[in-house]
Amino acid sequence: METNEWKIETKAVQSGYTPENGAPRVTPIVQSTTYKYNTCKEIADLFDLKVPGHMYSRISNPTVEVLENKMAALEGGVGALALSSGQSASTICILNICEAGDHFVALSTLYGGTFNLFKHTMKKMGIEVTFVDPEAPVDQVKKAFKPNTKLLFGESLSNPGTNVLDFDKFAAIAQAMEVPFIVDNTFPTPCLCRPLEHGANIVIHSTTKYSDGHATSVGGVIVDGGSFNWANGKFPGLTEPDESYHGLSFVETFGNMAYIVKARVQWIRDVGCYMTPQNAFLTNKGLETLHLRMERHSSNALALAEYLESHDKVSWVKYPMLKSDPNHALCKKYMKAGSGVLTFGLKGDSNAAETVMNSLKLAAIVVHVSDVRTGVLHPASMTHRQLSEEDQLKAGVLPELVRVTVGIEHIDDIIADFDQALGRL
């Protein structure tokens, strides 16, 4: 059996690194900024992109390359690029095809950091975004596109609203408008959802979350599906000669890997937000158990959601695998399970959420999500507090919403913790 025919569980353990005879069985940490070559021509060929290889660890590194290869294998892409953070991945995936004067469309139900990046920081770079309601009719979404629109962006499972992306709807829109469909797949991970199989062209992750899984390593990754036609006339940066590489055209030279190669050798060369070897090593170790952890995260989250839904102090619960959830059908269609994040609202006054969160003992209040430990957060006053009240509501962040990242502890202990905290109301 060829390695590309392995099941995803096997790829999580085995992909990315094949040791030679006598080499370390476990991926080594190559903690080196530079690499030695025998001739000047070998270095020159590296800089001219004529041969593959590592020239400097701001651009590539053998340890990080293992993680990139594994993420590409897990998502089914042609190549990947590991970055210093999820925010870096969100930034570079846009800048790689947009420049001052360009525009893109994004769903409004995004993580607060991504929303601010797109609405405010990108604007300072001369790049405009239009946010659209994911529930809006197709014709209305299409009206948001302009002649200079370069992409459509969404999250497969939104943070924190846990809205499931309608892949068929938005992939068809992106295809009709002749722009790439970029999807943030952080919450489901490729173990639960593979966006490239549902019409996405590029996938990004904050590897800080489930990929690492242990809250030790900040990082991000971009995976290129190799499926978009960059030579359709809308993307001169990929087709026209690049002066910094002696007139090289990325599409002509690298074919269906043009996007991911350009991101590395142009943007990472100049901006330098590459993942460190140590973080890549730890993230790769996390990926080895990703499939096992996602099963437990998802089963625990469903059990906690069902408990909360039946509690008389809880006014509502949102988790896509609940039969009562409006996204249940989409979740069953596109995902193997619901991931480990849920949200809920409490009855009573505005202090109820604070009372419950402060009373939890096993679950910690953390500005983080998606690791092995159960944690809680109040997005309106924390991760999304820079957004206006109107933008918070568009993103699905209600004032009373509490986000729970359900860990892999025993479910009885998790439920008991919430039960005693709710008992304080």
MARFI-137567 format. One record per residue (C-alpha): residue in one letter; y, x, z. Coordinates in pm, whole numbers, padded with zeros to 5 digits, always signed. Example, Ala and Ser with C-alpha at 12.3 -4.5 7.8 and 13.67 -1.06 7.14 Angstrom:
2
a-00450+01230+00780;s-00106+01367+00714;
//
This chain:
425
m+00000+00000+00000;e+00347+00128-00094;t+00602+00157+00188;n+00826-00104+00024;e+00536-00351+00057;w+00514-00310+00435;k+00591-00608+00657;i+00928-00589+00830;e+00765-00511+01165;t+00606-00200+01015;k+00931-00099+00844;a+01114-00122+01178;v+00877+00139+01321;q+00795+00358+01021;s+01071+00341+00757;g+01345+00596+00707;y+01160+00914+00804;t+00842+01072+00670;p+00772+01402+00849;e+00625+01687+00649;n+00321+01881+00769;g+00401+02037+01106;a+00743+01869+01131;p+00854+01666+01436;r+00682+01327+01446;v+00996+01167+01589;t+01324+01188+01397;p+01510+01494+01532;i+01879+01498+01622;v+02052+01729+01375;q+02358+01813+01582;s+02530+02023+01318;t+02859+01975+01139;t+02766+02197+00846;y+02475+02308+00625;k+02379+02640+00470;y+02317+02694+00098;n+02216+03002-00102;t+02464+02993-00391;c+02819+02882-00462;k+02696+02661-00746;e+02480+02457-00511;i+02786+02371-00303;a+02992+02300-00615;d+02726+02060-00745;l+02729+01877-00412;f+03106+01831-00429;d+03082+01712-00789;l+02812+01458-00689;k+02568+01609-00936;v+02291+01656-00678;p+02204+01482-00350;g+02235+01667-00022;h+02442+01718+00291;m+02766+01910+00268;y+02946+01808+00588;s+02865+01569+00872;r+03183+01371+00823;i+03014+01234+00508;s+02639+01251+00575;n+02389+01389+00823;p+02005+01404+00820;t+01965+01205+01144;v+02211+00938+01035;e+02043+00926+00694;v+01716+00819+00859;l+01894+00521+01015;e+02060+00438+00682;n+01728+00447+00500;k+01566+00226+00763;m+01846-00034+00756;a+01831-00043+00376;a+01455-00099+00396;l+01488-00374+00659;e+01752-00564+00463;g+01597-00497+00123;g+01896-00307-00014;v+01929-00009-00247;g+02126+00203-00001;a+02318+00199+00325;l+02609+00371+00497;a+02628+00407+00877;l+02973+00390+01037;s+03124+00465+01376;s+03155+00096+01469;g+03103-00256+01343;q+03479-00283+01291;s+03460+00025+01067;a+03189-00146+00862;s+03406-00458+00826;t+03704-00244+00724;i+03532-00015+00474;c+03336-00295+00306;i+03671-00458+00219;l+03874-00146+00136;n+03600-00022-00096;i+03690-00297-00345;c+04037-00417-00237;e+04370-00240-00254;a+04734-00336-00197;g+04808-00654-00391;d+04452-00787-00374;h+04319-01095-00197;f+03991-01213-00049;v+03846-01531+00101;a+03672-01547+00440;l+03518-01822+00647;s+03732-01913+00948;t+03443-01899+01195;l+03452-01524+01255;y+03438-01286+01550;g+03788-01247+01696;g+03810-00876+01615;t+03719-00942+01252;f+03967-01230+01233;n+04251-01009+01361;l+04151-00726+01128;f+04160-00954+00827;k+04467-01159+00916;h+04698-00894+01060;t+04585-00536+00990;m+04475-00596+00630;k+04809-00766+00570;k+04987-00445+00671;m+04781-00270+00400;g+04900-00523+00142;i+04568-00711+00130;e+04586-01088+00181;v+04314-01314+00318;t+04268-01690+00301;f+04045-01846+00566;v+03841-02150+00472;d+03656-02405+00682;p+03280-02359+00625;e+03245-02738+00623;a+03503-02778+00345;p+03381-02921+00011;v+03298-02673-00263;d+03599-02771-00475;q+03834-02717-00183;v+03687-02373-00110;k+03726-02273-00474;k+04096-02363-00458;a+04141-02076-00210;f+04050-01825-00481;k+04319-01653-00687;p+04313-01431-00996;n+04329-01126-00765;t+04053-01244-00526;k+03792-00970-00486;l+03525-01106-00247;l+03395-01383-00022;f+03310-01296+00342;g+03111-01480+00608;e+02881-01438+00907;s+02518-01549+00883;l+02541-01672+01244;s+02899-01689+01364;n+03031-01524+01679;p+03072-01703+01913;g+03031-02047+01758;t+02668-01991+01643;n+02741-02172+01317;v+02470-02106+01058;l+02595-01999+00718;d+02505-02230+00429;f+02392-01949+00201;d+02317-02166-00102;k+02663-02320-00095;f+02865-02002-00058;a+02645-01778-00272;a+02691-02028-00555;i+03069-02027-00501;a+03086-01646-00506;q+02874-01634-00820;a+03090-01894-00994;m+03408-01704-00902;e+03250-01371-01008;v+03306-01193-00678;p+03058-01031-00435;f+02937-01226-00134;i+02954-01009+00181;v+02769-01129+00491;d+02779-01000+00848;n+02418-01032+00970;t+02467-00890+01321;f+02332-01181+01526;p+02016-01275+01333;t+01931-00918+01227;p+01698-00871+00927;c+01406-00971+01151;l+01530-01331+01156;c+01736-01355+00835;r+01768-01144+00518;p+02093-01245+00347;l+02017-01053+00026;e+01727-01294-00031;h+01969-01588-00006;g+02234-01476-00252;a+02441-01223-00060;n+02534-00901-00239;i+02633-00681+00055;v+02530-00701+00421;i+02704-00547+00720;h+02609-00512+01087;s+02762-00411+01412;t+02465-00196+01510;t+02619-00186+01858;k+02450-00521+01915;y+02081-00602+01856;s+02011-00300+01633;d+02072-00066+01924;g+01978-00338+02169;h+02041-00141+02487;a+02424-00124+02501;t+02432+00254+02459;s+02565+00325+02108;v+02863+00187+01918;g+02806+00176+01542;g+02805-00021+01219;v+02631-00022+00885;i+02690-00144+00530;v+02385-00226+00317;d+02426-00258-00061;g+02197-00508-00229;g+02254-00347-00569;s+02273-00691-00728;f+02639-00739-00822;n+02786-00673-01166;w+03080-00445-01087;a+03154-00406-01458;n+03282-00764-01498;g+03641-00643-01538;k+03764-00723-01185;f+03680-00393-01016;p+03850-00099-01189;g+03801+00119-00882;l+03429+00122-00958;t+03445+00141-01337;e+03754+00347-01424;p+03763+00728-01389;d+03814+00861-01038;e+04063+01149-01054;s+03934+01295-00727;y+03593+01347-00893;h+03713+01483-01228;g+03712+01145-01402;l+03371+01024-01282;s+03299+00650-01313;f+03089+00525-01023;v+02925+00245-01223;e+02841+00470-01519;t+02709+00749-01295;f+02533+00561-01016;g+02446+00223-01166;n+02347-00037-00907;m+02427+00206-00623;a+02789+00244-00733;y+02935+00044-00442;i+02759+00226-00158;v+02809+00572-00313;k+03181+00507-00360;a+03213+00389+00001;r+03064+00716+00124;v+03212+00978-00105;q+03557+00825-00132;w+03633+00633+00188;i+03423+00824+00439;r+03529+01151+00278;d+03894+01058+00337;v+03883+00840+00651;g+03587+00997+00832;c+03461+00702+01039;y+03097+00812+01011;m+02831+00753+01277;t+02743+01044+01505;p+02389+01190+01503;q+02334+01102+01871;n+02428+00737+01818;a+02214+00721+01505;f+01917+00862+01698;l+01953+00603+01975;t+02011+00317+01732;n+01703+00415+01534;k+01500+00409+01855;g+01631+00059+01915;l+01527-00057+01569;e+01167+00043+01642;t+01136-00252+01882;l+01382-00489+01713;h+01117-00732+01591;l+00966-00762+01939;r+01300-00804+02112;m+01427-01070+01870;e+01121-01282+01939;r+01188-01270+02314;h+01566-01312+02283;s+01513-01621+02068;s+01246-01785+02283;n+01447-01723+02601;a+01764-01859+02441;l+01592-02178+02330;a+01444-02234+02676;l+01782-02177+02845;a+01955-02403+02592;e+01708-02684+02664;y+01762-02640+03038;l+02141-02648+03005;e+02128-02948+02772;s+01950-03147+03043;h+02185-03042+03326;d+02425-03306+03458;k+02709-03053+03503;v+02698-02943+03137;s+02889-03146+02879;w+02750-02981+02565;v+02527-02696+02443;k+02529-02527+02104;y+02222-02335+01988;p+02093-02369+01631;m+01727-02413+01723;l+01803-02719+01938;k+01703-03031+01748;s+02035-03186+01854;d+02239-02902+01704;p+02426-02986+01380;n+02311-02652+01236;h+01942-02707+01315;a+01838-02783+00955;l+02025-02479+00819;c+01870-02257+01085;k+01520-02375+00996;k+01598-02318+00628;y+01740-01966+00645;m+01617-01811+00971;k+01288-01748+01145;a+01442-01822+01487;g+01781-01883+01644;s+01863-01536+01786;g+01968-01482+02146;v+02322-01622+02166;l+02417-01971+02278;t+02735-02143+02394;f+02800-02430+02631;g+03080-02625+02793;l+03103-02762+03146;k+03219-03093+03283;g+03512-03087+03520;d+03841-02898+03527;s+03933-02569+03358;n+03815-02367+03658;a+03453-02477+03620;a+03362-02201+03375;e+03516-01933+03598;t+03333-02068+03901;v+02995-02057+03727;m+03051-01715+03567;n+03164-01561+03896;s+02858-01706+04072;l+02597-01558+03840;k+02393-01273+03986;l+02141-01172+03718;a+02373-01244+03425;a+02676-01014+03419;i+03026-01082+03287;v+03052-00830+03003;v+03266-00774+02694;h+02954-00727+02490;v+02677-00927+02331;s+02318-00888+02218;d+02144-00635+02436;v+01836-00658+02656;r+02034-00783+02958;t+02166-01136+02996;g+02544-01154+02993;v+02824-01411+02977;l+03175-01414+02839;h+03466-01658+02804;p+03587-01595+02446;a+03915-01789+02467;s+04046-01563+02745;m+03862-01247+02639;t+03739-01153+02287;h+03953-01416+02110;r+04261-01412+02337;q+04477-01247+02067;l+04424-01551+01843;s+04658-01847+01859;e+04516-02168+02004;e+04504-02311+01651;d+04314-02009+01516;q+04077-02019+01814;l+03985-02377+01730;k+03934-02288+01363;a+03697-02013+01475;g+03502-02262+01687;v+03633-02127+02017;l+03694-02422+02249;p+03889-02363+02573;e+03585-02440+02789;l+03331-02249+02578;v+03110-02000+02761;r+02906-01762+02547;v+02569-01651+02681;t+02385-01353+02535;v+02033-01420+02656;g+01837-01108+02745;i+01467-01032+02755;e+01419-01079+03130;h+01168-01342+03247;i+01301-01683+03151;d+01227-01828+03495;d+01466-01576+03653;i+01736-01643+03394;i+01719-02019+03444;a+01712-01981+03824;d+02032-01775+03807;f+02216-02039+03604;d+02076-02313+03827;q+02217-02160+04144;a+02552-02089+03974;l+02582-02445+03841;g+02500-02564+04191;r+02835-02420+04307;l+03026-02684+04111;
//
